[in-house]
Amino acid sequence: MTNEEVLNIFKKTGAFLEGHFILTSGFHSPHYFQCAKVLQYPEYNTLFSAEIASHFSNFKIDVVITPAVGGIVLGTEVGRLLNARTIFTERENGKMTLRRGFEINQNENVLVCEDVVTTGGSVFEVIELIKEKNANLTGVGFIIDRSNGNAVFGCNQMSLAKIEVIKFPPDNIPVWLAKIPVTKPGSRSLKQS
C-alpha cells in the first residue's frame, strides 16, 4: 500500500481529524489519526492487518503484543492471521505491565503491533518488557508512522504509511493553533480499574 492509499482510507472513514490535539507523546498537532474509527470497519482492519502479517509471515511468531488501547484491535487480527497468541500491555502506576494473567515466556518470538507511532514511547516500553522476560523481539509492525521514519526500534520494523505530521512541543505552540480548543484523544491517561 502507498502512503496516499492509507491516508485516503483514513479520510474516507473520518479517521483523519483536524483541530488542536494533544498527542500521547505530549506534542500538540493540528492533525490526529483516530485509528479506532478506521479499524471499526472489518475490511480495513483486515486489509491493514494482512499487510503487516504478510511482512512477518516468514518469521515464527509465538506472540503478538500491543500496548493498550490503540493497538489491540489491529494486534488481535494480526495475531489471528499469523496463528499466534495475542496479548496486550497496560499501564499500572505509570509503568507498562502485563495484567489479566498474560505472560511472555522465555525464548518466545514476539511481534509488537501498534496503530500510530509518533515518538515510539509506548513501543519502546513494550520492547523493554519483552527483554525483561528474556523473549525474542521479532519485529514491530504499525499502521501510521508519524515520525516519518525517525522512530527506530532496532529490529525488523514496518509501517503502512510514513507521514510527517506537524507537531509542536507544549512550550512552543503557535498562536494560530492555540486559538483552537484543545482535545486530548489518546488513551495513555485512561484510568485503569
Buried (B, 14 or more C-beta within 10 A) or exposed (E): EEBEEBBEBBEEBEBBBEBBBBBBBBBBBBBBBBBBBBBEBEEBBBBBBBBBBBBBEEBEBBBBBBBBBBBBBBBBBBBBBBEBBBBBBBBEEEEBBBEEEBEBEEEBBBBBBBBBBBBBBBBBBBBEBBEEBEBBBBBBBBBBBBBEEEBEBEBBBBBBBBBEBEBBEEEEBEEEBEEBEEEBBBBBEEEEE
